[in-house]
Amino acid sequence: MVSSAEAAAYIRWAASGDPLLRRCISRRAFLLAQAIRFCSPRWFARISHERLALAHALDRELSLLKPANVIELGAGFSLRGLQWVDRHPGRYIEMDFPAVQRKKSAIFPRSEHHILLVGDAVTDIGKAKGCLRKGRTGIIIEGVLTYLQPEKVAALLSALRASFPKGTVLLTHAAKKAPFLRRLLWGTPADIDVQKMLGEAGWRVRESSGVLIAS
């Protein structure tokens, strides 16, 4: 099976050809993704368009925000952090599972401004807080919420609201329904109303181009 992090990396690699992304994908996962792309080109094109459009929208909102710190939860093999620290001052902090972070540590260039943390977003968010510099913080959650059960999503959004001061901005996706294959392979709930759950957790929310901007 292809992990969600490798699947997302393959989509980004297919669009950019970046060699760093290719190194993040195991041979088995790469061959399987190539086969899926060959056998279902229209489905792959649609999924790729949706994922890349969301990534570009998040990048645009993050650039407008101009935070001193960025925390990305479940970043996978995204190159956003590397690209951000090359162009902006401040720190970019990524939190993900051990296997993902080990591979990234071995492949990605090292930078004191690009920090890779291992942990669970709900219980280990304090690790990220300890790395922040003074100034506004932006938090990115791209695609992760549709893999989680509703109670986990609610706990995460509440923990973030309680842990960070006013002025913190959370950027995430507005999709309510998880794709069928994601529900089949990972047991993801069919319907999570992220915007409603953000409001219930105490965030003020607006939407722009499929991105939820919560503060």
N, C-alpha and C positions, 0 to 999 in steps of 0.2 A: 504494500500500500504506500502511496505517496503521502507524506505528512503535509499538513496545511501550510507550513512554512516553506517547504520545497515547492508545493504547487504554486504558491504566490511568487516565489523566486523565478520559477520557470516562465510564468506569464510576463514578468518584468524583463527576463532575459530575452524572450522571443521578440519583445518590442525594442530592446536596446542593444542586444548583443554584448552586454558588458561582461568581460571575463571574470570579474569578481563574483557576479551572480552565478555564472556557470560552475564555478568551483564550490559553491554552496549546495549544489544539487548532486546527490549520489548518482552513480551510473544507472542503477536500477530505476530510480525515480525519473531520471532523464529519459530513458528509453520508453518507460510507460507513458510519460507525458507526451513524448513525440508520437507514440502510437495513437493516443487519444486525439491529438491534434490532427493527425492524418485521417483517422476514421470518421471524425465528427468535426469537420472544419467550420461549419456554421455555428455549432454550439460553442466551440473554442473561441471563435471570433467574438461572439456575443459576451461570453464570460470575461474575456480579455478586455473588451471595450468597457464593461461595467466596472471592473476592478481598476483599470487605469484612469478612467474618468473620476472615480472616487479619490484615487491617490493625487491626481492633479488638483482637484478641488480642495483637498486638505492642505496641499502644499501652498496653494494660493492664499487660503485663510491664515495659515501660519505665517507667511511672509507679511501679510497685512498687520498681524498682531505684534510682530517684532518683540518677542519675549526675551528676557535675559536668560531664562532656563527653559528647556523643553524636556518633558518626560514622555516617552512613548512606551505604552504597555502592550506587550505581545508584538514587538516590532518584527519578529521573524528575521528574514534575511534582507530586509529593506535597506537600501543605500541612503535613505533620507538623512540619517544622522551624520554620516560621513560628509555628505554634500552640504549639510547645514553648517557644520563647524568650519568648513572651508570658506564659507561666504559671510558668516555672522560671528560676532563676539558672543561670549556666554557658553553655557554647557548644554550638551545633549545627552540625556540619560535614557538608556534602554533597559527594560526589564523583560525577561523571558525565561523559558525553561533551561535547565543546565545543558542539555545536548545542543540546543541552538546556540547558546552563548559560548560554549567550548569551541564549536566550529568557527563562529565569527571571530573569536579571539585569535585563532590560528590563521585566519585568512585576511581579515581586515587590517589596514594600517593602524598603528597605535597613535592615540592622541590623548593628552591630558584633559581635553575638552569633550571627548566622546567616551562616555562611561558605560560599560556593560555590566548590568547587575543580574544576578540569578534570584528568582523569588516568585511568590504568588502576589498578584496585584492587590488583593484584599488584605492579606495578613502581613505582607512585607513592605508596604508602601513607605514605612519609616526609613528604609534603606535609601530610597530615592530622595526623601526630604533632607537627609543628612548630607547630600552632595550638592545642594542648591547654593547658588550665589545670591546676593541681594538683587532684588528686582522682580519683575512680573514673571510668572510661570505659566507656560502653556502645556496642556496635557493632550496627547493624541491617543485615540483608541481606534485603530483601523481594522474593521472586519472581525475583531475578537468577540464582540458581544453576541453575535449570532451562533457562536459555538457553546454558549453557556446556558445553563438552566435559569429560569426567571429569578429564582431566589438568589442565585450567585450574582446576577446582573444588579439586582437591587442592593445587595450588600456592597458590591464594588462602588456603585455610584454614591451610596451613602458614605462609605469610608473616604472617598475622595473629597466629598463636600466637607466632611468633618475635619479632614487632615490639612487642608490648604486654606490660606486666608482669602479674604475678599480681594478681587482683582485677578485671581486665578481663572483662566479660561480653559474649558474642556472642548476639544474638537472630536467629533465622532460621526458615525454614519446614521442616516435617517431611516434605513430600510427596516421594515417591520417583519418581513417573512424571510426565513432562511431558505436557500435553494433546496430542491428535493434531494439531490445527491448528498448534500451536507447533512440533511436530516437522516438519510439512510445510513451513511457511513459513520457518523459521529453521534447520532441520537439527539441532534439539536432540536429544540422545540420549534414548532411550525410558525409561531407568532410571538414576537417580543416587541412591544411598543416602546422603543427606546425613548422617544420624546416624552411620553407620559411618565415613564419611570424616572427620567431626569427631574421632571417637575415634582414628583413625589419625594425625591431625595433632597429637595431644597434648591435646585438650580433654576435660574431664569434662562429660558431657551428661545432661540430663534433659528430659522433654517435658511440656508443659502446654497443653492445648487446641489442639494442632496446631503449637505453637511450640517449637522446640528452644532450650534455654537452656544455653549452653556457657560454662564458666569454667575 
